[in-house]
Amino acid sequence: MTDTPRRHVRVAIIGAGFAGLGVAMRLRRLGITDFVVFERAGDIGGTWRDNTYPGAGCDVPSQLYSYSFAPNPDWTHSFSTQPQIQRYVQDTVDREGVREAILLDCEVTDARWNPAAARWDIQTARGAFTADIMVSAAGPLSAPKPPDIKGISTFRGAMFHSARWDHDVDLTGKRVAVVGTGASAIQIVPSIAERVDRLEVYQRSAPWVLPRLGHRYTLPERLWYRHVPGSQRLARAGVYWLRESFVLWQSKYPPLADIFAAGARLKLWWVIRDAALRRKVTPDYRLGCKRMLISNEYYPALERPNVDVVTDGIKEIREGSIVANDGTEREVDAIVLATGFEITDSPTYDLITGRDGRTLAEVFGADGLSVYKGTTIANFPNMFLMIGPNAALSYTSAVFTIESQINYIVDAITTMDAAGLRTVEVRAQAQTEYNRELQTKFAGTVWNAGDCTSWFVDELGRHSRLWPDFSFRFERMLKTFDVEAYDTTARM
């Protein structure tokens, strides 16, 4: 019996969301076609494939939520819904001609660096592969995080995570509990409040909810974007610089956040007339410390007579009810877990083994979420991480970060080819110095002094998720692959 032959590729990409697909598109545009994209699901789209809950949409303006090289004149609203974004992803993949490089239903089960062969050995549900270069683009929002609540497994009604919405369950006329008040919950609650019998919203901390200042695009606007060269890029630039101004009060001058907070409080007072409810949903931390949410429907939904906000916390879940910490038991037919994702402890990290035999999870567990320029890690040669530690943005589109990282990865590959390099691995000292300087940038920011607990900060108390500056500085930092920060080996 002989072993099944391994397929070898120049570049292996894990994940077919915005990040992984963006890498594939740029490689193909450069004439590099020796790559493959592994996707564990049966379709592409990542976050926008998975999150199909009622009301799902983007809280970043549509003009920023597309690749810069593939603007979309077909947006119907300045803030797009999930179906439109998913359709954009599908259409762009076909236009860019990368569909045939995507392997669906192909979960990566193991990826380890082979030092003898200077390559990545990758095991998948559809066979074994080897690759010179690997890009992990699984994304930070790919693994739902279930809450650790006593008795949760005993519940006999319908229960599912917001990112795994069960469309076979009809919530009409049912008693429903939504656990969590994050970005998904504030879209779900208004979408189901009118048709359920009772809706309890279990809130751990009140979010800052800002007005959604959007509009439906008129036919003349869409025709303008489609037929006038440069018009959509100009609109994109205007929205981009408006969003960049948020950095001034989040990072540079945090006291300015209080001005915006005053406006948000005024809206809260204007919409919610019930004083007791208003106290429940008034945040007790500075605006921007946690992810800011936008909605015009959330507060009115909470005012409905069949909706209640529970702030006492959950003590346990029983077969047909939820017991709050104050002892109050509320019967429920269905539970929606809007409890977020495994951001700092992604299951993907357990699958990737570096040069010294440690997995990415083990390295991060021992050294913290320390990454060089949000993209490469010492001990992991020829590997690039998309939307990794300190590569997320709290004020603008993740697509901007993604494209900045794509620039760096593509320049790294072309640099390796031009210089005849077999491997590149960031030096541990360069990585340490970069992170030491990076952490100093958080001093005095709203994320550091906003009196809140958020997923922006890891279990070690480090600011491990956000980039703490203007996004154009992140782009500038990743514009050119700085090979001098890397240990390299030459091709044989």
C-alpha positions in Angstrom: 0.0 0.0 0.0 1.4 3.4 -1.0 0.7 6.8 0.5 -1.7 9.1 -1.3 0.4 11.7 -3.2 0.5 15.2 -1.6 -0.4 18.1 -3.8 2.1 20.9 -3.7 1.3 24.6 -4.1 3.3 27.7 -3.8 0.8 29.4 -1.5 -1.9 27.7 0.7 -4.6 30.0 2.1 -6.9 28.9 5.0 -10.3 30.5 4.8 -12.5 31.9 2.1 -13.8 35.0 3.7 -12.9 38.6 2.8 -9.3 38.1 3.9 -8.5 34.8 2.2 -10.3 35.7 -1.0 -8.6 39.0 -1.1 -5.2 37.4 -1.0 -6.2 35.0 -3.8 -7.5 37.8 -6.0 -4.3 39.9 -5.6 -2.1 36.9 -6.3 -4.0 36.1 -9.5 -3.8 39.8 -10.6 0.0 39.5 -10.3 0.0 36.4 -12.4 0.6 34.0 -9.5 -1.8 31.1 -10.0 -0.1 28.3 -8.0 -2.3 28.7 -4.9 -5.2 27.0 -3.2 -7.9 28.3 -0.8 -9.1 25.8 1.9 -12.7 26.5 3.1 -14.2 24.2 5.7 -17.8 25.2 4.9 -19.8 24.4 1.7 -19.7 28.0 0.5 -17.5 31.1 0.6 -18.1 34.4 2.5 -16.9 33.7 6.0 -18.7 36.0 8.4 -21.3 37.0 5.8 -22.0 33.4 5.0 -22.5 32.4 8.6 -24.4 35.3 10.1 -27.8 35.0 8.6 -29.8 36.0 11.6 -32.8 38.4 11.3 -31.6 41.9 10.6 -28.0 40.9 9.9 -26.1 43.8 8.3 -22.9 45.8 8.4 -22.3 48.7 10.8 -19.5 50.1 8.5 -20.6 52.2 5.5 -21.0 50.3 2.3 -18.5 52.4 0.4 -15.8 51.1 2.8 -17.0 47.5 2.9 -15.6 46.4 -0.5 -12.2 45.8 -2.0 -10.6 49.0 -3.2 -9.9 47.3 -6.5 -13.5 46.1 -6.9 -16.0 48.9 -6.0 -19.6 47.9 -6.0 -22.1 50.3 -7.7 -25.0 48.1 -6.8 -25.3 48.8 -3.1 -28.8 49.9 -2.4 -28.2 51.4 1.0 -25.3 53.3 2.7 -25.2 50.4 5.2 -25.6 47.1 3.6 -27.4 44.0 4.6 -26.0 40.5 4.9 -27.5 39.2 1.7 -26.1 42.1 -0.4 -22.6 41.7 1.1 -22.6 37.9 0.5 -23.8 38.5 -3.1 -20.9 41.0 -3.6 -18.4 38.4 -2.4 -19.8 35.8 -4.7 -19.9 38.2 -7.7 -16.3 39.5 -7.1 -14.9 36.0 -6.8 -16.3 35.1 -10.2 -15.2 38.4 -11.8 -11.7 37.9 -10.5 -11.5 34.3 -11.7 -10.5 32.6 -8.4 -13.4 30.3 -8.0 -11.6 27.3 -9.3 -8.8 27.7 -6.7 -11.2 27.3 -3.8 -11.7 23.9 -2.2 -15.0 23.8 -0.3 -15.9 21.3 2.5 -12.1 21.2 3.0 -11.4 21.7 6.7 -7.7 22.0 7.6 -7.1 19.5 10.4 -3.3 20.0 10.8 -0.6 22.3 9.5 3.0 22.0 10.6 6.3 23.4 9.4 8.6 20.8 8.0 12.1 22.1 8.7 13.9 19.5 6.6 11.9 20.3 3.5 11.4 24.0 4.3 7.7 23.8 3.6 4.3 23.5 5.3 2.7 20.0 5.5 -1.1 20.4 5.6 -3.7 17.8 6.3 -7.3 18.5 5.2 -10.6 16.8 4.9 -9.8 16.4 1.2 -6.3 15.1 1.4 -2.8 16.1 2.1 -1.0 19.2 0.7 2.4 20.8 1.0 3.0 24.5 0.5 6.0 26.9 0.4 4.0 29.6 2.0 0.9 29.5 4.2 -1.6 32.3 4.9 -4.0 31.8 7.8 -7.1 33.8 7.1 -9.6 31.9 9.3 -10.7 35.2 10.8 -11.4 36.3 14.4 -15.2 35.8 14.1 -15.2 32.3 12.8 -15.7 30.3 16.1 -18.8 31.1 18.2 -18.2 31.4 21.9 -20.8 29.6 24.0 -21.4 31.0 27.5 -20.4 29.0 30.5 -23.7 28.9 32.3 -24.8 26.3 34.8 -27.4 23.9 33.4 -27.2 25.2 29.8 -27.1 21.6 28.4 -30.4 20.7 30.1 -32.5 23.2 28.2 -35.1 21.4 26.1 -36.3 24.3 23.9 -34.6 25.6 20.8 -31.2 27.1 21.5 -28.6 28.4 19.0 -25.8 30.9 18.6 -26.5 34.0 16.5 -23.9 32.9 14.0 -25.6 29.5 13.6 -29.2 30.7 13.3 -31.7 27.9 13.0 -34.1 29.0 10.3 -36.2 25.9 10.9 -37.3 27.4 14.3 -40.3 29.7 14.0 -40.1 32.2 16.9 -43.5 33.6 16.2 -45.6 33.7 19.4 -42.9 32.1 21.5 -41.2 33.3 24.7 -37.6 34.1 23.7 -34.5 35.1 25.5 -31.5 36.8 23.8 -28.3 36.5 25.8 -26.0 39.4 25.1 -26.2 43.0 23.9 -23.4 43.2 21.4 -23.4 44.0 17.7 -25.6 41.0 16.7 -28.1 41.3 19.5 -29.0 44.9 18.7 -29.9 43.8 15.2 -31.7 40.7 16.3 -33.8 42.2 19.0 -35.7 44.8 16.8 -36.1 42.2 14.1 -38.0 39.6 16.2 -39.6 41.8 19.0 -42.8 42.4 17.1 -43.6 38.7 16.3 -42.6 37.0 19.6 -44.9 36.7 22.6 -42.3 37.7 25.1 -38.7 38.8 24.7 -36.1 39.0 27.5 -32.8 40.6 26.7 -30.1 39.5 29.2 -27.6 42.4 29.4 -24.2 42.2 31.2 -23.2 45.7 30.4 -25.1 48.4 28.5 -23.6 49.2 25.1 -23.2 52.6 23.6 -25.7 52.8 20.8 -25.2 55.6 18.3 -27.7 56.6 15.6 -27.3 55.0 12.2 -26.9 57.9 9.9 -27.6 56.2 6.6 -29.9 56.4 3.6 -31.2 54.3 0.7 -29.4 55.1 -2.5 -31.6 56.6 -5.2 -31.5 55.4 -8.8 -29.6 58.6 -9.9 -27.0 57.9 -7.2 -26.5 54.3 -8.4 -26.3 55.4 -12.0 -23.8 58.0 -11.0 -21.6 55.5 -9.3 -21.9 53.1 -12.2 -21.2 55.4 -15.1 -19.1 58.3 -13.8 -15.4 57.3 -13.6 -14.0 57.9 -10.2 -17.2 58.9 -8.5 -17.4 56.0 -6.2 -13.7 56.2 -5.3 -14.4 59.9 -4.4 -17.3 58.9 -2.2 -15.2 56.2 -0.6 -12.4 58.6 0.2 -14.9 61.0 1.9 -16.3 58.3 4.1 -12.8 57.0 4.9 -11.5 60.3 6.1 -14.6 60.9 8.2 -14.1 57.6 9.9 -10.4 58.4 10.4 -11.4 61.4 12.5 -12.7 59.0 15.1 -9.1 58.3 16.1 -8.8 61.9 17.3 -11.1 61.2 20.2 -10.5 57.5 20.7 -6.7 57.6 20.7 -5.3 61.1 20.6 -7.7 63.2 22.7 -10.0 60.9 24.6 -11.9 63.7 26.5 -13.5 64.5 23.1 -15.4 61.3 23.5 -17.5 62.9 26.1 -18.9 65.3 23.5 -20.1 62.5 21.3 -21.4 60.7 24.4 -23.5 63.7 25.3 -25.2 63.4 21.9 -25.8 59.6 22.5 -27.2 60.3 25.9 -29.6 62.9 24.5 -30.8 60.3 21.9 -31.3 57.8 24.7 -33.3 60.3 26.8 -35.4 61.3 23.7 -36.2 57.7 22.7 -36.6 55.9 26.0 -39.1 57.7 28.2 -39.3 55.1 30.9 -36.8 56.2 33.6 -36.2 52.7 35.0 -35.4 51.3 31.6 -33.3 54.3 30.7 -31.1 53.7 33.8 -30.7 50.0 32.8 -29.4 50.8 29.3 -27.2 53.8 30.2 -23.5 52.8 29.8 -21.3 53.4 32.9 -18.0 53.6 30.9 -16.6 56.1 28.4 -17.8 56.0 24.8 -15.4 54.0 22.6 -13.9 51.8 25.4 -15.9 48.9 24.0 -17.1 48.4 20.4 -19.6 51.2 19.5 -22.9 50.0 18.1 -25.2 51.8 15.7 -29.0 51.4 15.4 -32.2 53.4 15.1 -34.4 50.5 16.0 -32.8 49.0 19.2 -34.0 51.5 21.8 -37.6 51.6 20.4 -37.7 47.8 20.5 -36.8 47.8 24.2 -39.8 50.1 24.9 -42.2 47.6 23.6 -44.6 46.1 26.3 -43.5 42.5 25.5 -39.8 43.2 25.9 -37.8 43.3 29.1 -34.2 44.0 29.8 -32.7 41.8 32.5 -29.6 43.1 34.2 -29.3 40.7 37.1 -27.2 38.2 35.3 -27.9 34.5 34.7 -27.6 32.1 37.6 -28.6 28.9 35.8 -30.6 27.6 32.9 -33.2 24.9 33.5 -35.2 22.6 31.1 -37.7 25.4 30.3 -36.5 28.5 32.0 -33.7 30.9 33.0 -33.0 31.8 36.6 -31.5 35.2 37.2 -29.0 35.9 40.0 -31.7 37.6 42.0 -33.7 34.3 42.0 -36.3 35.3 39.5 -37.2 32.4 37.2 -38.5 33.2 33.7 -40.0 30.5 31.4 -38.7 30.5 27.8 -39.3 28.5 24.7 -36.1 29.5 22.8 -32.7 31.0 23.7 -30.6 33.0 21.2 -26.9 33.1 22.3 -25.6 36.4 21.0 -22.4 35.9 23.0 -19.6 36.6 20.6 -16.7 34.6 19.4 -13.4 33.0 20.4 -11.4 36.1 19.6 -8.2 35.5 21.6 -8.2 31.7 21.7 -9.2 30.7 18.2 -9.4 26.9 17.6 -7.4 27.5 14.5 -4.3 28.3 16.7 -4.3 24.6 17.9 -3.9 23.4 14.3 -0.8 25.2 13.3 2.6 23.9 14.6 5.8 26.0 14.1 9.5 25.3 13.8 10.1 24.3 17.4 7.1 21.9 17.6 4.8 24.3 19.5 1.4 25.2 18.2 0.4 28.7 17.7 -1.9 28.4 20.7 1.0 27.2 22.9 3.2 30.1 21.7 0.4 32.6 22.4 -0.3 31.0 25.7 3.3 31.3 26.9 4.2 34.6 25.3 0.9 36.4 24.9 -0.6 37.4 21.6 2.6 38.8 20.3 2.8 39.2 16.5 5.0 41.3 14.3 3.0 44.0 12.5 -0.1 42.0 13.1 1.0 39.6 10.3 4.0 37.4 11.1 5.2 35.4 14.1 8.7 34.2 15.2 9.0 30.4 15.1 6.5 30.2 12.1 8.6 30.6 8.9 6.8 31.5 5.6 3.5 32.0 7.4 1.3 35.1 7.4 -1.7 35.7 9.8 -4.6 37.8 8.6 -6.5 40.1 11.0 -4.2 38.8 13.8 -3.4 40.4 17.1 -3.3 44.2 17.0 -4.6 44.3 13.4 -8.3 45.1 14.1 -9.8 48.5 13.9 -12.6 49.8 16.1 -13.7 52.7 14.0 -13.5 51.8 10.3 -13.7 48.9 7.9 -11.7 45.7 8.5 -11.3 45.5 4.7 -8.8 48.3 5.0 -6.7 46.3 7.4 -7.1 43.2 5.2 -5.8 45.1 2.1 -2.9 46.5 4.0 -1.9 43.0 5.0 -2.4 41.7 1.5 0.1 44.4 0.3 2.7 43.1 2.8 2.2 39.5 2.0 2.3 40.0 -1.8 5.5 42.1 -1.4 7.0 39.4 0.8 6.4 36.8 -1.9 7.7 38.9 -4.7 10.7 39.8 -2.5 11.4 36.1 -1.9 11.2 35.4 -5.6 13.4 38.3 -6.6 16.1 37.5 -4.0 16.0 33.8 -4.3 14.9 33.2 -0.7 13.6 29.9 0.4 12.4 31.0 3.9 11.6 34.1 5.8 11.0 34.2 9.6 10.7 37.3 11.6 13.4 37.7 14.3 12.1 37.3 17.9 13.9 40.5 18.9 12.2 42.5 16.1 8.9 41.1 17.2 9.5 41.9 20.9 10.6 45.4 20.1 7.7 46.1 17.9 5.2 45.0 20.5 6.9 46.9 23.3 6.6 50.1 21.3 3.1 49.2 20.2 1.8 48.8 23.8 3.0 52.2 24.7 0.6 53.7 22.1 -2.3 52.6 24.2 -1.4 54.8 27.2 -4.0 57.5 27.6 -6.4 56.1 24.9 -10.0 55.5 25.6 -9.4 51.8 25.3 -6.9 52.0 28.2 -8.7 54.5 30.4 -12.4 54.1 29.6 -13.3 52.0 32.7 -14.6 49.0 30.9 -13.9 45.3 30.2 -13.8 44.3 26.6 -12.5 41.7 24.1 -10.0 44.3 23.0 -7.9 43.3 26.0 -6.7 39.7 26.5 -6.5 37.6 29.8 -3.0 38.9 30.5 -4.3 42.5 30.4 -2.6 43.3 27.1 -4.2 45.3 24.4 -4.0 42.4 21.9 -6.7 43.1 19.3 -6.7 46.7 18.2 -4.4 48.9 16.1 -4.2 52.1 18.2 -3.6 54.6 15.5 -4.8 55.9 12.2 -5.4 53.2 9.6 -3.3 55.0 7.0 -0.3 54.5 9.3 -1.0 50.8 9.5 -1.1 50.8 5.7 2.1 52.7 5.4 3.8 50.4 7.9 2.8 47.4 5.7 3.4 48.9 2.3 6.8 47.3 1.9 8.1 43.9 3.2 11.0 44.8 5.5 13.2 41.7 4.9 15.9 43.1 7.1 13.7 42.2 10.2 13.7 38.5 9.1 16.0 35.6 9.2 16.2 34.1 5.7 17.6 31.1 3.9 18.4 30.9 0.2 17.0 28.5 -2.3 19.2 25.4 -2.9 
